[in-house]
Amino acid sequence: MSFLRSEQMGLYKVIFDDNDKLEVMEYLGSLDALNFVEVNSRAMAKSKAELLLIATLARCDKCEKAAFYFHKTAVDLGINFAPPLSYDSINEEIDNYNRQKDRTVRFGCDQLFEHIEHELFLDPEKTIQEDMKQLEAFHSKEVELKLECAAREAATKLFSLEEEKKEAVQPIQTVKAVAVVNRDVAILLEKLLFRAMKGNVFVVSRELPEPIETLEGKKEYKQILLILFNKGQYAEERIQKACLSYSSLYFIFTVDIARDLEVKRRELNDVSRIKAATKEMIVQKLGDIVNGSERQPRLESTRFFVQKYQTININLAKMVVSNKLYEGLCWCSDKDKERVITEIKAKGPKGIHFLSMQVRPSYPPPPTQIRNNEFLNPFQQIVNTYGTPAYQEVNPALFTTITFPFMFGIMFGDIAHGLIVFFVGLYLLFTNKNSLLKSGSVIGHFASYRYLLLILGFFSIYCGLIYNEVASIPLPLFRTCYTHDKKKVEHPCTYSVGIDPVWSAASNELIFVNSYKMKFATLIAFTHMMLGTVLKGFNAVHFRDPTIFFCEFIPEVLFTLAILGYLCFLIVYKWIVSWPVSSPPPSILTMVFNVFLEAGQKPSLEMFGISAQYIINLVMLSTSLLHTYNYNIVVAITALLWLLLAKPITVVCTTKEELAIEHRPGQAQNQPPEKIEEVSYMK
């Protein structure tokens, strides 16, 4: 069953000539069935071929950085991207680029990579970087001129009023300064100026009418501070230092500055026009790089080619090079074995040896290959987030299809909210997946998770029905068991499904609901933990590992049952028994704590009779220490010591035996030779 365990893998050796290495590796990669193993020792001295491969990987990294720079710059400049291409369309676009009319000879893989590296990545990157530097310089100049014009205009309107005043007494000489700061620090600068000048300063704040926009599209709001103070060298220095610590623009207002306003405005128009032309040129160049043109493919296609070329060279670096031959080991699933051999014989390049190898313990472990359908794939991604299952281990994704949506429903239990998620999944289920992906809409990103959304919505509705909540409002679907004065009816009554909605009006609603959810969560956690422990036992039986089974699985089961199992048993027993009002049941937590606090003594609290308690402990927990009432603590301590000591002792003893066998004289000569079976011949 491929869903429950990973595919059975076989080890094979691949041998091919140095001259056709890239074509052979590209073809083997297109089979989508081989996983190459590291066999080249990194501790040995590097050969020329290995050093060349390392240099090639460094060149691929440079191309990746250039592609990332193109993408980021295009996003900052607001360039729209074309819809993504399929795998076949990308290969076709690269092949068409390699067959352009102005080329008499079609490039090989190495030559094509070298051409793409310089013509489509490194050289355009230098050009775009230089153009972006010019654009940033023009933008900075434009911002500076905008701030100067706005500051000069505001200062001229305010300070020109004093020129019109003519007083008989000669006025005290004053200095008029202008500073431009960000809006969030304007108040701080005003306070600093007031303290620095000890109140002998007059500050007027004016907000810039339009925000300053950066190249990334962010808006910055500025404020203009018009400062008036008495003339003096000491005062001017203090004002200047204070303003420059917060602002990027500071100047002393004079009559010449006011007259120079028109000149600055004309200069601003010229700089804005040049900046717009430069930006348009960069957008045109980046548009051709990102979305492609008649003479060059898209950035998506060239980046895919570089990644494929890099992957080919990474796999080549894992192989051994000797006498111009590449030798490498690879894993292939037994289901794909016949298909791979048939395609290599029929369509593969010449000069490929594909040999079957005998797996030895010294070889790296096989990879995990799990075949999933569209339904199981989202759950497999959730499992892989926490860790990929080892080779031939039980795949938890099959059980996650129930446990994960159910836990989500417990957390998100509401009928109204669950219906929204359910209908979104239903809409995605009956809508064409390819059309949603090509549309580029936000909901299109959830097309691959439509089955997951459908199940999440269903379990949310189910748990919402248990909680009896619709948009956090109680839903009275059935007849209540309480009267209007909040007293329970005399005859036996149980609400049909879920929690009685009358509890929402009770004063102790929070205590009751939290107690219910906490106990319910404990049962779910215990079930989940036991499921993982049982899967470990199945893995131990499958791999025939008695150490894991007897030294980990059994003590873990005993320890979990002795503590959490006993707790869950008390929860269920307290629920199913009808307790009279005169003798309410004891606290479950107190009973569990007394297991440790009253070890070896008669329990002070009894949920069931002594004889029944004795039988349950006898059957479920232990049969030893007949004079001890708390049998489960004996099992828990025994299982804990068993879990901590049994496996280390077993591993030490086994390792000593293996070392003794390896050091026996003549043992190495008696080992059987490595079995190699040729399953494909050289063409």
C-alpha positions in Angstrom: 0.0 0.0 0.0 1.9 3.1 -1.2 -0.1 5.5 0.8 0.8 3.8 4.1 4.5 3.4 3.5 7.1 4.8 1.1 8.1 3.1 -2.1 10.5 0.1 -2.1 13.8 1.4 -3.4 16.7 -0.3 -5.3 20.3 0.8 -5.7 21.8 1.2 -9.1 25.1 2.3 -10.6 25.3 4.7 -13.6 28.3 4.9 -15.9 28.7 7.2 -18.8 31.3 9.1 -20.8 32.7 12.5 -19.9 31.9 14.0 -23.3 28.1 13.5 -23.0 27.8 14.2 -19.3 25.3 17.1 -19.5 23.1 15.5 -22.1 23.0 12.2 -20.2 22.3 13.9 -16.8 19.6 16.0 -18.4 17.9 12.9 -19.9 18.2 11.0 -16.6 16.6 14.0 -14.8 13.7 14.0 -17.2 12.9 10.5 -16.2 11.9 11.9 -12.8 12.7 8.6 -11.1 16.4 8.7 -9.9 17.9 10.0 -6.7 21.7 10.3 -6.8 23.9 9.4 -3.8 27.0 11.2 -2.6 29.9 8.7 -3.3 32.7 11.3 -3.9 34.9 11.7 -0.8 35.2 15.5 0.0 38.3 14.8 2.2 40.3 13.7 -0.9 42.2 16.2 -3.1 40.1 17.8 -5.7 40.7 16.9 -9.3 40.4 19.3 -12.1 36.9 18.1 -13.0 35.7 18.6 -9.5 37.2 22.1 -9.2 35.5 22.9 -12.5 32.2 21.7 -11.2 32.6 23.9 -8.0 33.3 26.9 -10.2 30.2 26.2 -12.3 28.1 26.1 -9.2 29.4 29.5 -8.1 28.5 30.9 -11.6 25.0 29.5 -11.2 24.7 31.2 -7.8 25.6 34.5 -9.4 22.9 34.0 -12.0 20.4 33.3 -9.2 21.4 36.5 -7.4 21.0 38.4 -10.7 17.5 36.9 -11.2 16.5 37.8 -7.7 17.7 41.4 -8.3 15.7 41.6 -11.5 12.5 40.4 -9.7 12.9 42.7 -6.7 13.6 45.7 -8.9 10.6 44.9 -11.2 8.3 44.7 -8.1 9.6 48.0 -6.8 9.0 49.7 -10.1 5.5 48.3 -10.4 6.0 46.1 -13.4 3.3 43.5 -14.0 4.3 39.9 -14.4 3.0 37.6 -17.1 1.1 34.4 -16.0 3.3 31.5 -15.1 4.2 29.0 -17.8 4.0 25.2 -17.6 7.0 22.9 -17.6 6.7 22.1 -21.3 6.2 25.7 -22.3 9.4 26.7 -20.4 11.4 24.0 -22.2 9.9 25.0 -25.6 10.8 28.7 -25.0 14.4 27.8 -24.1 14.7 25.6 -27.1 13.3 28.3 -29.4 15.8 30.8 -28.0 18.6 28.3 -28.8 17.4 28.1 -32.4 17.3 31.7 -33.3 17.8 32.6 -36.9 21.0 34.5 -36.5 22.8 31.4 -35.2 24.2 28.9 -37.6 25.1 26.3 -35.0 22.8 25.2 -32.2 24.4 25.7 -28.7 25.1 22.7 -26.5 24.2 22.8 -22.8 27.5 24.3 -21.7 27.6 26.9 -24.5 23.9 27.8 -23.9 24.5 28.4 -20.2 27.5 30.5 -20.9 25.5 32.6 -23.4 22.6 33.0 -21.0 24.9 33.8 -18.1 26.5 36.8 -19.9 23.8 37.9 -22.3 20.7 37.6 -20.1 22.0 37.8 -16.5 25.4 39.4 -15.7 25.6 42.0 -18.5 22.0 43.2 -18.1 22.5 43.2 -14.3 25.4 45.7 -14.6 23.4 47.9 -17.0 20.3 47.9 -14.8 22.4 48.6 -11.7 24.0 51.6 -13.4 20.6 52.9 -14.6 19.2 52.4 -11.1 22.0 54.4 -9.6 21.2 57.3 -12.0 17.5 57.0 -11.2 18.2 57.1 -7.5 20.4 60.2 -8.0 17.7 61.9 -10.0 15.1 61.0 -7.5 17.2 62.3 -4.6 17.8 65.5 -6.5 14.1 65.8 -7.2 13.1 65.3 -3.6 15.7 67.9 -2.5 14.4 70.4 -5.0 10.8 69.7 -4.0 11.6 70.3 -0.4 13.6 73.5 -1.2 10.8 74.9 -3.3 8.2 74.2 -0.7 10.3 75.5 2.2 11.2 78.7 0.2 7.6 79.3 -0.7 6.4 78.9 2.9 9.2 81.0 4.3 8.6 83.8 1.7 4.9 84.0 2.7 5.6 84.2 6.4 8.8 86.3 6.6 7.8 88.8 4.0 5.3 90.3 6.4 8.1 91.7 8.5 9.6 93.5 5.5 6.4 95.5 5.3 6.6 96.7 8.9 8.4 100.0 9.3 9.0 101.0 12.9 10.6 104.2 14.2 12.8 102.3 16.6 15.6 100.3 15.0 14.6 96.6 15.5 16.8 94.0 17.0 18.6 92.0 14.3 17.0 88.5 13.9 17.9 85.4 11.9 15.3 83.5 9.9 16.1 79.8 9.4 14.2 77.0 7.6 14.3 73.3 8.4 12.5 70.3 6.8 11.9 67.2 9.0 9.7 64.1 9.1 6.3 64.7 10.5 6.8 62.3 13.4 9.9 64.2 14.8 8.7 67.7 14.3 7.5 68.1 17.8 10.7 66.7 19.2 12.8 69.2 17.3 10.6 72.1 18.5 11.1 71.0 22.1 14.8 70.7 21.5 15.1 74.2 20.0 13.1 75.7 22.9 15.4 74.1 25.5 18.6 74.9 23.6 17.7 78.6 23.2 16.0 78.8 26.7 12.8 80.0 25.2 14.4 82.7 23.1 13.1 81.3 19.8 9.9 81.5 17.7 9.0 78.3 15.7 6.1 78.0 13.2 5.3 74.5 11.7 3.8 74.0 8.3 3.0 70.6 6.8 4.1 69.9 3.3 0.9 69.8 1.1 1.9 66.6 -0.8 3.8 63.6 0.6 7.3 62.6 -0.8 7.2 59.3 -2.6 10.2 57.0 -2.6 11.3 54.7 -5.4 9.7 51.8 -3.6 6.4 53.6 -3.6 6.4 54.4 0.1 5.1 57.9 1.1 6.9 60.1 3.6 5.2 63.1 5.2 7.3 66.1 5.8 6.9 69.3 7.9 8.6 72.7 7.4 9.8 74.5 10.5 10.2 78.3 10.2 12.5 79.4 13.0 13.1 83.0 14.1 15.8 83.9 16.7 18.1 86.7 17.7 21.3 87.0 15.7 24.5 85.7 17.2 27.2 83.2 16.4 26.6 81.0 19.4 22.8 80.9 18.7 23.3 80.1 15.0 25.6 77.2 15.8 23.2 75.7 18.3 20.2 76.0 16.0 22.1 74.5 13.1 23.3 71.5 15.1 19.9 70.8 16.5 18.2 71.0 13.1 20.8 68.9 11.3 20.4 66.2 13.9 16.7 65.7 12.8 16.4 67.2 9.3 18.0 66.6 5.9 17.5 70.2 4.8 18.5 73.4 6.6 19.2 76.9 5.4 19.1 80.6 6.4 16.4 82.6 4.7 17.5 85.7 2.8 16.1 87.9 0.1 18.2 86.2 -2.6 16.7 82.8 -1.6 13.2 84.2 -2.1 14.1 85.6 -5.5 15.7 82.3 -6.5 12.4 80.4 -6.2 11.5 80.5 -9.9 14.9 79.2 -10.9 14.6 76.2 -8.5 11.1 75.4 -9.9 12.5 75.3 -13.4 15.3 73.1 -12.3 12.8 70.8 -10.6 10.8 70.4 -13.8 13.9 69.5 -15.7 15.0 66.9 -13.2 11.5 65.4 -13.0 11.4 65.1 -16.8 14.8 63.4 -16.9 13.9 61.1 -14.1 10.6 60.1 -15.8 12.5 59.3 -19.0 15.1 57.3 -17.1 12.5 55.3 -15.3 10.6 54.6 -18.5 13.8 53.3 -20.1 14.5 51.0 -17.1 10.9 49.7 -17.0 11.2 48.9 -20.7 14.5 47.0 -20.2 13.2 45.1 -17.1 9.9 44.4 -18.9 11.8 42.6 -21.7 13.9 40.7 -19.1 11.1 39.6 -16.9 8.3 39.0 -19.4 10.4 38.3 -22.4 10.4 39.6 -25.9 10.8 38.4 -29.5 14.5 37.9 -29.1 14.8 36.7 -25.5 12.8 34.3 -23.2 11.2 35.2 -19.9 13.1 35.5 -16.6 11.1 32.5 -15.4 12.4 30.3 -18.2 16.0 31.4 -18.0 16.0 31.0 -14.2 14.5 27.5 -14.6 17.3 26.6 -17.1 19.9 27.8 -14.7 18.4 25.9 -11.8 18.3 22.7 -14.0 21.9 23.3 -15.0 22.9 23.8 -11.4 21.1 20.6 -10.3 22.8 18.6 -13.1 26.2 19.8 -11.9 25.4 19.1 -8.2 24.6 15.5 -9.2 27.8 15.3 -11.2 29.7 16.5 -8.2 28.4 13.5 -6.3 30.0 11.1 -8.7 33.5 9.7 -9.1 35.5 10.7 -12.2 38.1 8.3 -13.5 39.6 7.7 -17.0 37.0 10.2 -18.4 34.2 8.2 -17.1 31.6 9.2 -14.6 30.4 6.6 -12.0 27.6 7.3 -9.7 25.1 5.6 -7.4 21.4 6.3 -7.5 18.2 5.1 -5.9 15.2 4.1 -8.0 11.8 2.7 -6.8 10.9 -0.8 -7.8 7.8 0.4 -9.6 9.8 2.7 -11.8 12.6 0.3 -12.5 11.2 -1.4 -15.6 10.1 2.0 -17.1 13.5 3.5 -16.6 15.3 0.5 -18.2 12.9 0.5 -21.1 13.2 4.2 -21.8 17.0 4.2 -21.5 17.2 1.4 -24.0 14.7 2.9 -26.4 15.3 6.7 -26.2 18.3 7.3 -24.0 21.6 8.8 -25.2 24.4 6.4 -26.2 27.0 5.2 -23.8 24.9 4.7 -20.6 25.5 1.7 -18.3 22.7 1.1 -15.8 23.7 -1.5 -13.3 21.9 -3.1 -10.3 23.8 -3.0 -7.0 23.6 -5.0 -3.8 22.7 -2.7 -0.9 25.2 -2.8 1.9 25.0 -1.3 5.4 27.8 1.1 4.6 25.8 2.8 1.9 23.6 5.8 2.6 20.0 5.0 3.6 17.4 5.1 0.8 15.4 8.2 0.3 11.7 8.4 1.2 9.5 8.4 -1.9 5.7 8.7 -1.2 3.2 8.8 -4.0 0.2 10.9 -3.1 -2.8 12.1 -4.9 -4.4 15.6 -4.8 -6.4 14.7 -1.7 -3.5 13.5 0.4 -0.9 16.0 -0.8 -1.9 18.9 1.6 -1.8 16.5 4.6 1.6 15.2 3.4 2.9 18.8 3.4 1.7 19.3 7.0 3.5 16.1 8.1 6.7 17.1 6.2 6.7 20.4 8.0 7.4 18.5 11.2 9.7 15.9 9.6 9.7 13.6 6.6 9.1 9.9 7.5 12.1 7.7 7.3 12.4 5.0 4.6 9.6 2.4 4.8 8.2 4.0 8.0 4.4 4.3 8.4 3.3 7.5 6.8 1.3 9.6 9.3 -0.3 11.6 6.5 -3.1 8.9 6.1 -4.1 9.4 9.8 -3.7 13.1 9.6 -6.6 13.3 7.2 -8.8 12.7 10.3 -6.8 14.0 13.3 -5.8 17.4 11.8 -9.3 18.5 10.6 -10.9 17.2 13.8 -8.4 19.2 16.0 -9.1 22.2 13.7 -12.8 21.7 14.3 -12.3 21.7 18.1 -10.4 25.0 17.8 -12.7 26.6 15.2 -16.0 25.0 16.3 -18.8 27.2 14.9 -21.6 26.3 12.5 -21.6 29.7 10.7 -17.8 30.0 10.4 -17.6 26.3 9.4 -20.2 26.8 6.6 -18.1 29.7 5.1 -15.0 27.4 4.9 -17.0 24.5 3.7 -18.6 26.5 0.8 -15.3 28.0 -0.2 -13.9 24.5 -0.5 -17.1 23.4 -2.3 -16.7 26.3 -4.8 -13.0 25.4 -5.4 -14.0 21.7 -5.8 -16.5 22.3 -8.7 -14.4 25.0 -10.4 -11.7 24.2 -12.9 -8.4 24.2 -11.1 -6.3 25.3 -14.1 -8.5 28.3 -14.8 -8.1 29.4 -11.1 -4.4 29.1 -11.2 -4.1 31.0 -14.5 -6.4 33.8 -13.2 -3.8 34.9 -10.7 -6.5 35.8 -8.1 -6.1 35.3 -4.4 -8.5 32.5 -4.2 -6.6 30.7 -7.0 -3.8 30.0 -4.5 -6.1 27.8 -2.5 -7.1 25.7 -5.5 -4.6 22.9 -4.5 -6.1 22.8 -1.0 -9.7 22.5 -1.9 -10.2 19.1 -0.4 -8.5 20.2 2.8 -10.8 23.3 3.1 -13.8 21.1 2.5 -12.9 18.7 5.3 -11.9 21.6 7.7 -15.3 23.2 7.1 -17.1 19.9 7.7 -15.4 19.3 11.0 -15.9 22.9 12.1 -19.7 22.4 11.5 -19.7 19.2 13.4 -17.8 20.6 16.4 -20.0 23.7 16.2 -23.0 21.4 16.5 -21.5 19.9 19.6 -20.9 23.3 21.0 -24.3 24.5 19.8 -22.9 27.8 18.5 -23.8 29.7 15.3 -21.7 32.8 15.0 -21.1 32.6 18.8 -24.9 32.5 19.4 -26.5 29.4 21.1 -28.8 27.4 18.7 -31.8 25.7 20.4 -32.4 22.8 18.0 -34.0 20.4 20.5 -36.0 20.6 23.7 -34.1 21.9 26.7 -33.8 20.0 29.9 -34.2 23.1 32.1 -37.2 25.2 33.1 -37.5 28.9 32.9 -36.3 29.4 36.5 -33.1 27.5 35.5 -34.0 24.3 37.4 -33.6 20.9 35.8 -36.8 18.9 35.1 -37.4 16.0 37.5 -37.6 13.2 35.0 -34.4 11.9 33.4 -33.5 14.2 30.6 -30.5 14.4 28.3 -30.1 17.0 25.6 -30.1 15.3 22.2 -27.0 16.6 20.5 -24.3 18.8 22.0 -24.5 21.2 24.9 -27.8 22.5 26.2 -28.1 26.2 25.0 -29.5 27.2 28.4 -26.0 27.0 29.7 -25.2 30.2 27.8 -27.4 32.1 30.3 -26.0 30.4 33.4 -23.7 32.2 35.8 -21.3 29.3 35.8 -21.2 28.8 32.0 -17.5 29.6 31.7 -16.6 27.1 34.4 -18.7 24.4 32.9 -17.6 24.9 29.2 -13.9 25.2 30.1 -14.1 22.1 32.2 -15.8 20.2 29.4 -13.3 21.4 26.7 -10.3 20.7 28.9 -11.4 17.1 29.5 -12.3 16.7 25.9 -8.8 18.0 24.9 -7.2 15.6 27.3 -9.0 12.6 25.6 -7.9 13.8 22.2 -4.3 14.3 23.3 -4.2 10.8 24.8 -5.6 9.3 21.6 -3.1 11.2 19.5 -0.1 10.2 21.6 -1.2 6.5 21.7 -1.6 6.6 17.9 2.0 7.8 17.5 3.2 5.1 19.9 1.3 2.4 18.2 2.8 3.5 14.8 6.2 3.2 16.4 5.4 -0.4 17.3 4.3 -1.2 13.8 7.5 0.3 12.5 9.5 -1.9 14.9 7.7 -5.0 13.7 8.1 -4.1 10.1 11.9 -3.5 10.4 12.2 -6.5 12.8 13.9 -4.4 15.4 13.4 -6.1 18.8 15.3 -3.3 20.6 12.8 -0.6 19.6 9.8 -2.9 20.3 10.8 -4.2 23.7 12.9 -1.2 25.0 10.8 1.7 23.7 7.4 0.7 22.5 6.3 -1.5 25.4 7.5 0.8 28.2 6.0 3.8 26.5 2.6 2.1 26.2 2.8 1.1 29.9 3.9 4.5 31.1 1.2 6.3 29.0 -1.6 4.0 30.2 -0.5 4.2 33.8 -0.7 8.0 34.0 -2.7 9.4 31.1 -4.7 6.3 30.5 -5.8 6.3 34.1 -6.7 10.0 33.9 -8.8 9.4 30.7 -10.5 6.4 32.3 -11.6 8.6 35.3 -12.9 11.3 32.9 -15.1 8.9 31.0 -16.3 7.1 34.1 -17.2 10.4 35.7 -19.2 11.3 32.6 -21.2 8.1 32.2 -22.2 7.6 35.8 -25.2 9.5 37.2 -24.0 11.0 40.5 -26.6 11.8 43.2 -26.7 15.4 44.5 -26.0 14.1 48.1 -22.7 12.5 47.1 -20.9 14.4 44.3 -17.9 12.7 42.5 -14.4 13.6 43.8 -12.1 15.8 41.8 -10.2 13.9 39.0 -7.0 16.0 39.4 -7.0 15.3 43.1 -7.3 11.6 42.5 -4.4 11.6 40.0 -2.2 13.7 42.3 -3.0 11.3 45.2 -1.6 8.5 43.1 1.9 10.0 43.8 1.2 11.6 47.1 -0.4 8.6 48.8 1.7 5.9 47.2 1.4 2.6 49.2 -1.6 3.9 51.2 -5.3 3.5 51.0 -6.8 6.2 48.8 -8.6 8.9 50.7 -10.9 9.6 47.7 -12.9 6.9 45.9 -14.7 7.3 42.7 -15.9 3.7 42.7 -16.1 1.0 45.4 -12.9 -0.6 46.8 -13.7 -4.0 45.2 -14.4 -2.4 41.8 -11.3 -0.2 42.1 -9.2 -3.2 43.0 -10.5 -5.2 39.9 -9.9 -2.3 37.5 -6.3 -1.7 38.8 -5.7 -5.4 38.7 -6.8 -5.8 35.1 -5.6 -2.5 33.6 -2.5 -1.6 35.6 -0.6 -4.2 37.6 -0.8 -7.5 39.4 2.1 -7.0 41.8 2.4 -5.5 45.3 -1.0 -6.8 46.6 -0.7 -4.6 49.7 -0.4 -1.4 47.6 -3.6 0.3 46.4 -1.9 2.6 43.8 -0.8 0.0 41.3 -0.5 2.5 38.4 2.4 4.3 40.1 4.3 1.0 40.3 3.8 0.5 36.5 4.7 4.1 35.7 8.0 4.0 37.7 8.9 0.5 36.3 8.2 1.6 32.7 10.2 4.8 33.2 13.3 2.9 34.4 12.8 0.3 31.7 12.6 3.1 29.0 15.7 4.9 30.3 18.0 1.9 30.9 17.1 -1.0 28.7 18.0 0.5 25.3 21.4 2.0 26.3 22.5 -1.3 27.9 21.3 -3.3 24.8 23.1 -0.9 22.4 26.4 -1.1 24.3 26.3 -4.9 24.4 25.5 -5.2 20.7 28.3 -2.7 19.7 30.9 -4.7 21.7 29.8 -7.9 19.9 30.1 -6.2 16.5 33.5 -4.8 17.2 34.7 -8.2 18.4 33.5 -9.8 15.2 35.2 -7.2 13.0 38.6 -7.6 14.7 38.7 -11.4 14.2 41.6 -12.5 12.0 40.6 -13.4 8.5 37.1 -11.9 8.9 37.6 -9.3 6.1 38.8 -11.9 3.6 35.6 -14.0 4.1 33.3 -11.2 3.1 31.4 -11.9 -0.1 32.2 -9.7 -3.1 29.9 -6.9 -4.1 27.2 -8.2 -6.4 26.7 -6.3 -9.6 24.0 -7.3 -12.1 24.0 -5.4 -15.5 20.5 -4.6 -16.5 21.3 -2.3 -19.4 24.0 -2.4 -21.9 26.1 0.2 -23.7 24.7 1.3 -27.0 
